[in-house]
Amino acid sequence: MEAIEINKLNADFKYEVSEHPGGEGIKACFACGACTGGCPASEADPAYDPRKIIRMILLGMKEKVLSSDIIWLCSMCYTCSFHCPQNVQFVKVMGVLREMAVKE
């Protein structure tokens, strides 16, 4: 298990994501795991875990999320969005993260 370095956290990261069109639902996630359960990318690569990515966003792990190759594994199939009881629209959040990563 990897340690989280508190001095590298960005408390505003979740707000930055939520300010982009498509990212506004990120704060509604309560980590139920429905998005991960049916995700084909998660089945192909166990390192890809939508619930973990959301948790990293909420914790403020901006540098780690935006520099990770894992954000490029989403196939944009919308399976996560169909299963989410909070209507987080994770596939749109992934689009926001990709856009932010390219700008960084």
N, C-alpha and C positions, 0 to 999 in steps of 0.2 A: 504494500500500500504506500502510495506517495504522500509525503507531507505537504500541507498547504502553507505557503509562506505568506504570512499576514501582511508583510510590508509590500508585497506585490499585488495585493488585491485592490480593485478599483470599485468602490462602493457605488459609483455612478453608472457602471456598465449596464445594469439592467434598465436604467432610465434611457441611456443612449440607444439601446436596442428597441425599447418600447416607443421611442420617438419616431422611428422609421415606419412607413406604411408596411403593415404586415407583422410588425413586432409588438404591437400594442397589447396582445393577449398574453405575453410572456409572464406577467406577474400573477395571472390567474391560475397558473399551474400549481397543483398540490401534490405532485409526484406520485400519482396513482400507478403509473407504469403501463397504462393502456396503449400509449404510443409505441412503446418498445415491444410489447407483446406481439403485435402483428407486423412489425417492420421487416421487410425483406432484406434491407441492408444490414440490420441487426442479426438476422439469421445467417447471412453470408459472412459477416465479420463481427464476432462477439465484442470487439472493442468499440463498435458503434452502438451507443446507447443514448437515445433521445432524452431519457429522463436524466441521465448523468450530464448531458450537455446543458440542459435547462438549469440544473442545480449549479453548474459551474458559472453560468451567466448570472444567476441570482446571488451567488457568492462574490461575484466581481472578479472572476479569473479571466479578465479580458485578454491579456497577453497570451495565455495558454490556449484559450479558445480560438482566437483569431490566427494564431500561428500553427494550429494543428491541421494535419491532413484529414482528420476525421470529418471536418465539416464539408468536405467534398465528396463523401461517400453516399450522401442522400440522393436517391434516384428521383425525388420529387413525385412520388406515386400517389401521395395524399392518403395513404392508408392510416397514418398516424392521426390525421385530421378527422377521419371518419370515426375513429375509436375514442377520441378525446371527449370526456364528459364536460369539460370546461370550455370547449371550443377554442383551444389555444392556437390552432392552426400552425403547428410546428413546422410544417413545410415552408410556410412563409417566413418564419423565424430563421430557418436555414438560409433562405434567400437573402435576408438582411445580414446575417453573419458573413456570408460569402461576399456581399457588396462591401461590408466594412473591412473585411480582410484584404480585398483588392486595394482599397483606398489606403490602408495602413502600409 
